[in-house]
Amino acid sequence: GRAALRLVELLVRRLAEADRQLEESTGRVEEQLGGLLQRLARKAGSPQIRVTQQELAALLGVTRESVNRALARLEAQGAVRRVGRGVLRVEARPDG
């Protein structure tokens, strides 16, 4: 009855909040990852760098899965390209 409906409403609100928090977290990881990749490419003196998702995750203090999601978003934006296993090509930012 009503108690079950209230419970479902509560669960829906909590799920929506968790989804929002995940979205915010992914956006932050994406920004951090983009900056890290730019620094690594600069340090390497080449836009192409050899690095694993696990290494990136360890450097950022996040999970490999978070790095995977953030990389997919950066790829969709044209900021990075996977050119081989563990090899990324970091595209130059328009602002530098």
C-alpha positions as CSV (number, residue, x, y, z in Angstrom):
1,G,0.0,0.0,0.0
2,R,1.1,3.5,0.9
3,A,4.2,2.4,2.8
4,A,5.5,0.4,-0.2
5,L,4.8,3.5,-2.4
6,R,6.7,5.8,0.0
7,L,9.6,3.3,0.0
8,V,9.8,3.2,-3.8
9,E,9.7,7.0,-3.9
10,L,12.6,7.2,-1.4
11,L,14.6,4.7,-3.4
12,V,14.0,6.6,-6.6
13,R,15.2,9.9,-4.9
14,R,18.3,8.1,-3.6
15,L,19.1,6.6,-6.9
16,A,18.7,10.0,-8.7
17,E,21.1,11.6,-6.1
18,A,23.6,8.8,-6.5
19,D,23.4,9.2,-10.3
20,R,24.0,13.0,-10.0
21,Q,27.0,12.4,-7.7
22,L,28.5,9.9,-10.2
23,E,28.0,12.4,-13.0
24,E,29.8,15.1,-11.1
25,S,32.6,12.7,-10.1
26,T,33.1,11.6,-13.7
27,G,33.3,15.2,-14.8
28,R,36.0,15.9,-12.3
29,V,38.0,12.8,-13.2
30,E,37.6,13.8,-16.9
31,E,39.1,17.3,-16.1
32,Q,41.9,15.8,-14.0
33,L,42.7,13.2,-16.6
34,G,42.8,15.7,-19.4
35,G,45.3,17.8,-17.5
36,L,47.4,14.8,-16.6
37,L,47.5,13.6,-20.2
38,Q,48.6,17.1,-21.4
39,R,51.4,17.2,-18.8
40,L,52.6,13.7,-19.6
41,A,52.7,14.5,-23.3
42,R,54.6,17.7,-22.7
43,K,57.0,15.8,-20.4
44,A,57.5,13.1,-23.1
45,G,58.0,15.8,-25.8
46,S,55.5,13.9,-27.9
47,P,51.7,13.9,-28.3
48,Q,51.9,10.1,-28.2
49,I,52.4,8.5,-24.8
50,R,52.5,4.9,-23.6
51,V,50.5,4.6,-20.4
52,T,47.9,2.1,-19.1
53,Q,44.5,2.9,-17.7
54,Q,45.7,1.3,-14.4
55,E,48.7,3.6,-14.3
56,L,46.5,6.7,-14.9
57,A,44.1,5.5,-12.3
58,A,46.9,5.2,-9.7
59,L,48.3,8.6,-10.6
60,L,44.8,10.2,-10.1
61,G,43.8,8.1,-7.1
62,V,40.6,6.7,-8.9
63,T,39.5,3.4,-10.3
64,R,40.5,2.1,-13.7
65,E,36.8,2.0,-14.5
66,S,36.6,5.8,-13.8
67,V,39.6,6.4,-16.1
68,N,37.9,4.3,-18.8
69,R,34.7,6.3,-18.6
70,A,36.7,9.6,-18.6
71,L,38.9,8.5,-21.5
72,A,35.8,7.6,-23.6
73,R,34.4,11.1,-23.0
74,L,37.7,12.8,-23.9
75,E,37.8,10.7,-27.0
76,A,34.3,11.7,-28.0
77,Q,35.4,15.4,-27.6
78,G,38.5,14.7,-29.8
79,A,40.9,15.5,-27.0
80,V,42.6,12.1,-27.1
81,R,42.8,9.1,-29.4
82,R,43.7,5.5,-28.6
83,V,46.2,4.5,-31.2
84,G,47.2,1.1,-29.8
85,R,47.2,-1.0,-26.7
86,G,48.4,1.3,-24.0
87,V,49.2,4.1,-26.4
88,L,47.3,7.4,-26.5
89,R,47.7,10.4,-28.7
90,V,46.9,13.6,-26.8
91,E,45.6,16.3,-29.1
92,A,46.8,19.9,-28.4
93,R,44.3,22.1,-26.5
94,P,43.2,25.1,-28.5
95,D,44.4,27.4,-25.7
96,G,47.9,25.9,-25.6
